[in-house]
Amino acid sequence: MNEYSPIVSEFDTPEQEASYLEWLKRKVAESLADPRPPVPHDQVMVEMREVIAKAKQKKPC
């Protein structure tokens, strides 16, 4: 059996790759089945910048 090459694959073994692909497919299916409305990227970025700004204010420099 040929060894996986890090240049060709991010995984050390075919089993690791299969496990990851199964996990990814499950996560995509869950996301597609989620009934909540999507959140625009720009809105998420605004909210995260606010979270970061508040965290910086609390952290002593």
C-alpha positions as CSV (number, residue, x, y, z in Angstrom):
1,M,0.0,0.0,0.0
2,N,1.3,3.4,-0.9
3,E,1.8,5.9,2.0
4,Y,-0.2,9.2,1.8
5,S,2.0,12.1,0.9
6,P,1.4,15.4,2.7
7,I,1.9,17.1,-0.7
8,V,-1.0,15.1,-2.2
9,S,-3.2,14.6,0.9
10,E,-3.8,16.4,4.2
11,F,-4.4,13.0,5.9
12,D,-2.0,10.4,7.0
13,T,-4.3,7.5,6.2
14,P,-7.3,6.7,4.0
15,E,-9.3,6.1,7.2
16,Q,-8.6,9.6,8.5
17,E,-9.7,11.0,5.1
18,A,-12.9,8.9,5.1
19,S,-13.7,9.9,8.7
20,Y,-13.2,13.6,7.9
21,L,-15.4,13.4,4.7
22,E,-18.1,11.7,6.7
23,W,-18.0,14.4,9.4
24,L,-18.0,17.2,6.7
25,K,-21.0,15.7,4.9
26,R,-22.9,15.5,8.1
27,K,-22.1,19.1,9.0
28,V,-23.2,20.3,5.6
29,A,-26.4,18.3,5.8
30,E,-27.2,19.8,9.3
31,S,-26.5,23.3,8.0
32,L,-28.8,22.8,5.0
33,A,-31.5,21.5,7.2
34,D,-31.3,24.4,9.7
35,P,-34.6,26.3,9.5
36,R,-33.1,29.5,10.8
37,P,-32.6,32.3,8.2
38,P,-29.0,32.8,7.0
39,V,-27.0,35.7,8.6
40,P,-25.1,37.9,6.1
41,H,-21.3,37.9,6.4
42,D,-21.2,41.7,6.9
43,Q,-23.6,41.4,9.9
44,V,-21.5,38.7,11.5
45,M,-18.4,40.8,11.0
46,V,-20.0,43.9,12.7
47,E,-21.0,41.8,15.6
48,M,-17.6,40.1,16.0
49,R,-15.8,43.5,15.9
50,E,-18.0,44.7,18.7
51,V,-17.2,41.5,20.7
52,I,-13.5,42.0,20.1
53,A,-13.6,45.7,21.0
54,K,-15.4,44.9,24.3
55,A,-12.8,42.2,25.1
56,K,-10.0,44.6,24.5
57,Q,-11.5,47.2,26.8
58,K,-11.7,44.6,29.6
59,K,-8.2,43.3,29.1
60,P,-5.5,45.3,31.0
61,C,-2.7,46.4,28.6
